[in-house]
């Protein structure tokens, strides 16, 4: 039985408020785990069943009538979630990467729907369901408030970010709610625009040293308007997919982290550099 998960809104800054709990934002992929009539099914947030990809998650010591919400993660040698590694494992169950299912919410327990209960109460019930944390199955740890200090710690360890959740919020199925907020530990980079994708919007980026930096797809309308007013005079070549530009337009972008290939992960436009 699939339940479409509750989603988060973005917040630009962390804050201290004891009416919220603060959690680590895990850099994995969202996973709904269900067990009814002794049958386990595992889904992505988009309702794609992936049970066969993760056989180790089928025989977890959980009762019938349970639905969990969490993230499947793979950690690196420093114990930090590694998004590229978890995607490699997602593609192939023969991958050598060891997974962990880190659970932050419980929606059904012993056949009872509990989404209307306050988050704090659901956390208590989650503790009843997962009595012992293991490398394979564990609960996401949380604290009351203290978002600013926690976020500083996240930046020190170069982790993805944090999540603020209203302590007494219910679980809003298939909704993006301001009761749950994510604060991303973005990095910033100066880049040059070196190309424009033809079929749908996307800008090729170069680092200041001239090396390819990745593809930018997120740009507010005002930024796009400024780009479209200038790019035609900078075209130097093209093929079926791209217009190539003399890299003279400079911008600041924010991104999650560098990939193993040294590219910007999910870059988005911040502002032009004059």
Phi, psi and omega in degrees: 000117183268139170238125179291125191286158172287139184247165185256150166267161177273146170230140184284329186225147172287165180209164178253115181204116185289352175279358175244153166257158181236131179232159169289135173275115185275135182267072178226218174227140187297136186219130174257122181251129183228147175218116176221138180053041179062018179246119179265132172229141183236133186231151165282171180295343181261018175069032171263122181284131185230023184305316185293340180284340186228068183300333180291342180269000184282322187257039178290146184282070182231148184283162171301152179078031181245135169231126181246152175235126181193199181231135167273126183230158169233134182257154177272190184294338178268004180082012180266141177303135183241104186295318180297322180294318181291329176289325174299317179293323179297320182292322184222121177287351175274000177298150182281351184291137179267127183267160171223134174259108182257117191257133178243355179204158177228130188253328172228144175216124181053039176085000182256127177286126185235020182294338181277352179284154176298150181306317181301319178293320178297325176298320177297316180294323176300322176295329175288325182284315179250092186280337181223125177281134177232167176302330182277319184226123182207162179265141175289127181283152182214161177226161174279129176054221176053034183294322183294313180294320179297319181294323176299321177294320178300318180294322179299322182265006176056047177264172191289322183159195179229168176232131170258132177227134175299128188298330183250022179284145171273173182269114185263099186298132175058034178229148171262115191241144174286357173290337177240125184233139176248138176238113186269139176276076183287149167253161183232147184212142169276131181222164173249146178273120184243001179184163179229125177288142186275316190284321175214157189301132176186135181247130172285138182241146171237142170293169180297337177276002177095350181284149180298135185246347180130189183244127178261126179242351184249110181210127181295156183306322181296319177293320179296320181299316178297322178295311183295338177284348188237334197291332187298327179286352184254000182293129179241342182192170176199161169221196184294337187253329189223151161262129180261137188241149167296119188285076180249340177279124185245140183216161169259131176237155171248152185206165183284306182192174174273138175285173179297338177272002178082020180261159177285127178270121179052059177289146175222148186289138175250302180195161176280149175253121184279000000 
